Amino acid sequence: MFRISYDDTVNQLRLICRDATAFNEIQEAFSVKNDAAFFSERYGYQAKERLYAINKFGFFSSGLLFEILSWIKA
């Protein structure tokens, strides 16, 4: 269901999933609320409400590998 590979063009690991809902679930699990979004919107900038460790293409830094693997096992 999940596949993790290394992409040397961006020097990061990539998570590939068959099911889009499972990918969205793991992406949400490794995200935090962006506290600076409120302040940046006050000055006319658009900011995302959440900050994601896994981006929408599945790329993430290598330091999260064991955390993501343990989350998938659980």
N, C-alpha and C positions, 0 to 999 in steps of 0.2 A: 504494500500500500504506500509506503514511503521509500524514497531513495535519496541518499545524500551523496553528492559528488563534489569534487574540487574543480573550480574553474580558474585557470591560471591567467586569463585575460583581466579579471578584476581582483585576483588574488583573494578570493573568498570561497567559502563552501556554499553549496546550493541545495536546498530542500525541494524535492519534486514529489508531488502527491497526486494520486489518481482522482481523489474526491475533493472538490472545491470547498465543501463545507468543513471537511477535516483540516484542510489547509488554513481556512479562515479561523478555525478554533485554535490551532497551534499558534497562529500569528497573534491572535488576541491574548493568548496566555503569556506571550513574551512581549507585552507592550505595557506602557505606563501612561498615566494621564499627563498631558503637557500643561504644566502650571503657567507657563509663559504665554499661552494662547490668549488668555484674558487681557493681558497687558498689551500684546501686539495688536489685538483687534481694536483697542481703544485709540491707537494711532493710525488706523486705516490699513493695516496689513492683514492678510489672510494667513492664519496659522492652523495647523492640524490640531485636533483635540487630543490625539494620542500620538505617542512616539513609539515606533515599532523597531524591535531588534532584528526581525526578519522582514525584509521589504516585500513589496507586492510581487516581485519576480522570484522570491524564495532565497535570495542571497543573505548570508549572515556571517559574522566574524567567527574565526576558528575557536575562539575562547568559549563559545556557547555550545560546542559540539556535545559534550557529555551531559549538559543540562537538558538539551533537546532530546537526546537519546533516552535519558531517564524519564522525561515527560511522556515520550511515545510508549515506553514500556508500561508505564502506569496507566 
